[in-house]
Amino acid sequence: MLTQSHPWCFQPEHAALETLAAGFRAEGGIRERVAALGAAGLLQPRDTRSLAVVRRHLAYHAPLTDLAFVIQELGCTPLERAGALPEVVAEARAGRRVLAFGLTEPNAGSDVRGIETRAERDGAGWRLTGTKHFISNAPDCDGAVVFAVHEGTVGCWFVEAPPTSAQSVAAHSIGRLELDGTPAVRVAERGFGLAFATLERCRPSVGAAAVGLAARALDETVRHVHARHQFGAPLAALPVVRLRVAEMAVELELATLATLHACWKRDAAAPGERTAASSAVGKLAATEAAQRIIDAAVQLHGGAGVEEESVVQQLYRAVRPLRIYEGATDVLYTVIAEAILGPA
Ligand SMILES: Cc1cc2nc3c(=O)[nH]c(=O)nc-3n(C[C@H](O)[C@H](O)[C@H](O)COP(=O)(O)OP(=O)(O)OC[C@H]3O[C@@H](n4cnc5c(N)ncnc54)[C@H](O)[C@@H]3O)c2cc1C
């Protein structure tokens, strides 16, 4: 338990939440998992360390449940920050409404200044036209927060039941928002501040999900190297295997510390204070380490590690997108460099 191994970072309420998250299990698709998370009270608004303790355990047991959890957070945060649509937020946090967060477009990935989705007035309301892609939970969503351009400024809107089409990414629910004069409610005239604040809040928790996946990989590996015998002894008796496992444990601890530090910095920030660089360090360090840990786990499982049904094979597929979404590693390096060196 993070709250026991790293007590310096937490308050008593984090420990209670971690116990709840560690014992939580849900089955079914995104909709069923969001409903179960809401019923358990896990979707209520909390600080960044809370997101981390929850994600660490959800990702450990079921990456799809972790996805259901965090996308609700990505959907609710901009609405809450803008003070918009409180009834939508209440339903989403109760698990009765699935939300999506629509920022990325075919021509606007890492560079979101390229957003082309247009917002136009329609009497007292608005209509949006454009395509968002790689939108997590789009195929299951009841509503989406969408960033679009109006008169040269990127703003934020909410779209009820957006038209969607599915995309295919392993172990993920993902798709496009196909907006074609689709009615929308304006959330905020200026959207980038909301989008970046939301990412800054959620980014360190991506590190926590990575830590959960990596911790599972280490546990699976420990079990495997004790159970599997070669050369007349368990793999765990081989010096190189022992070294690899120790390396995995060291990497996991460093990833955990980087994540918790980023979460703590976010929670300790004064209102309006930016934490872009520390959030970037936490996400980058933990997701890159988790990839290496899980790769080592696959290696130590041998052929069993690439079988379809093997847990470490599933972890290998689950961890990869974490190094791309919410700021690709290479982009995060530019954020960190800018904090140290100033603008390029
Ligand atoms: C599984 C998954 C879930 C996602 N969920 C959502 C979601 O819910 N909502 C949403 O809005 N988006 C979502 N995304 C989109 C995600 O945020 C983008 O994929 C990401 O921002 C990268 O954009 P891109 O794919 O267009 O890559 P590109 O921008 O084309 O970049 C490709 C690569 O080029 C390099 N690169 C790009 N820019 C720079 C730079 N400035 N410096 C150095 N290197 C650079 C990086 O290596 C980068 O990975 C999701 C993506 C995935 C894979």
The ligand as a Gaussian input file, in Angstrom:
#p B3LYP/6-31G(d) Opt

LIG

0 1
 C       -4.777000       4.996000     -26.132000
 C       -4.926000       6.471000     -26.381000
 C       -5.918000       7.189000     -25.704000
 C       -6.097000       8.555000     -25.962000
 N       -7.137000       9.222000     -25.347000
 C       -7.372000      10.540000     -25.654000
 C       -8.504000      11.245000     -25.119000
 O       -9.290000      10.685000     -24.336000
 N       -8.707000      12.528000     -25.506000
 C       -7.880000      13.183000     -26.369000
 O       -8.128000      14.332000     -26.672000
 N       -6.789000      12.539000     -26.899000
 C       -6.523000      11.244000     -26.567000
 N       -5.463000      10.574000     -27.124000
 C       -4.611000      11.278000     -28.087000
 C       -3.230000      11.573000     -27.530000
 O       -3.274000      12.607000     -26.604000
 C       -2.325000      11.863000     -28.735000
 O       -2.148000      10.630000     -29.413000
 C       -0.998000      12.448000     -28.330000
 O       -1.152000      13.752000     -27.843000
 C        0.006000      12.464000     -29.495000
 O       -0.565000      13.014000     -30.630000
 P       -0.458000      12.226000     -32.039000
 O       -0.918000      10.831000     -31.815000
 O       -1.156000      13.018000     -33.071000
 O        1.080000      12.169000     -32.327000
 P        1.957000      13.317000     -33.059000
 O        1.629000      14.650000     -32.516000
 O        1.863000      13.117000     -34.518000
 O        3.416000      12.945000     -32.545000
 C        4.024000      11.714000     -32.916000
 C        5.361000      11.634000     -32.195000
 O        6.204000      12.686000     -32.660000
 C        7.040000      13.119000     -31.612000
 N        6.782000      14.543000     -31.344000
 C        5.678000      15.274000     -31.618000
 N        5.815000      16.543000     -31.237000
 C        7.052000      16.654000     -30.717000
 C        7.797000      17.721000     -30.139000
 N        7.289000      18.967000     -30.008000
 N        9.056000      17.459000     -29.710000
 C        9.581000      16.232000     -29.815000
 N        8.924000      15.167000     -30.327000
 C        7.674000      15.375000     -30.788000
 C        6.681000      12.258000     -30.389000
 O        7.538000      11.129000     -30.359000
 C        5.281000      11.819000     -30.685000
 O        4.920000      10.615000     -30.000000
 C       -5.243000       9.210000     -26.863000
 C       -4.241000       8.483000     -27.503000
 C       -4.067000       7.143000     -27.278000
 C       -2.996000       6.400000     -28.018000

